[in-house]
Amino acid sequence: MFDAIKAVLWSFFGIRSSKGYDQDRSKLKLWKIVLAGFICVLFFILSLFFLVRFLTSK
């Protein structure tokens, strides 16, 4: 699962070599990528929510 999260995080930044992409594509399953993507997006949204809440609180 760590490899899937690593691949998703690389894709968030948009920097990944074609060799690394081919390796990920050959060894990772689609459901792991989808699950890792969902977890990363959820973490990102929650961190933005709490950051805005912290900055706007009195």
C-alpha positions, 0 to 999 in steps of 0.5 A: 500500500505504501508504494501506491501512496508514493505513486499517488503523491508523485502524481500530485506533484507531477514529477515522475520519470517514465521508467518509474511510471512503467514500474508502478503500472506493472506492479500496482493494482488499480484498486490500490491506486484508487484507494491511495488516491482517495486517502490522499485527497481526503487528507488534503481536504481535511488539512485545508479545512483545519488550516482555514478553521485555525486561521479564521478562529479568534 
